[in-house]
Amino acid sequence: MSPESTITVLARLNELLQARYQEQNVKVKKFRQLQMMLLLLSFSVGIVLFVLYSPSLFQMGYILIGFNLLFFVGFKPRSFYSKKNLEQIRLRIADLQSRLKQFISGEEVSFDGQKCSLREEWIFDKWGMHTEDKRIDYGEFLYDKHVKGLYIEALRNKK
């Protein structure tokens, strides 16, 4: 795998990360709608129960808050692909792409703490590069369980 194709795969990885972030936003919006409907429904049921059984306001408030809190805790969509995490990964990908471009242009670049240049005849693979006695990985962030699957998908669907 050449450095040029790795740069293309990393660009595709950025697109896939953005798509996952948008999917997460859709799930959060849908959850908020469901939460508002549940709040309205539980308030309506609470009023009916209050009229029928006439418990204290404290008891009814406790039941309504507890029910909605359990829904929130149990069904809130959680994901690794938050805006903060996405920005950190994107910065790392952009840095890796720029270092690969510098490597292609013939400059000496540091990957994983080791300096290398195009003159040393490195053999590239999808996770890094190696010579007969050295191995350099592009970045440890590609091995993260949330990024690794997308990276492999980007490798399969490279343009």
Secondary structure, DSSP 8 states (H G I E B T S, - for coil): --HHHHHHHHHHHHHHHHHHHHHHHHHHHHHHHHHHHHHHHHHHHHHHHHHHH---HHHHHHHHHHHHHHHHHHH----S--HHHHHHHHHHHHHHHHHHHHHHTT--EEETTEEE-GGG--EE-SSEEE-SS-EEES-GGGGSHHHHHHHHHHHHT--
